Amino acid sequence: MNISIREHIINNFKGADISDIESSILASINDKDEITLPGLGVLFEILWINSSIKEKNHILNVLKNSIEKNSV
């Protein structure tokens, strides 16, 4: 069976509740483990695809301001 990383990550979150998703995001960020970056990327992709233009502009402004402040 050939399953993509994207499909694997999405399948892992199917049936998860909001607290499970939040816990996974926080754990990925707090652990600073680069192996979790693809998973965060898939979640970001889902967020981006399902956001309105207004929401996308907000995301872009938050990213730009955070990058300028170097707040990683």
Summary of the structure (lengths in Angstrom):
residues: 72
radius of gyration: 13.8
end to end distance: 37.2
largest distance: 44.1
contacts: 138
relative contact order: 0.09
helix: 78%
strand: 0%
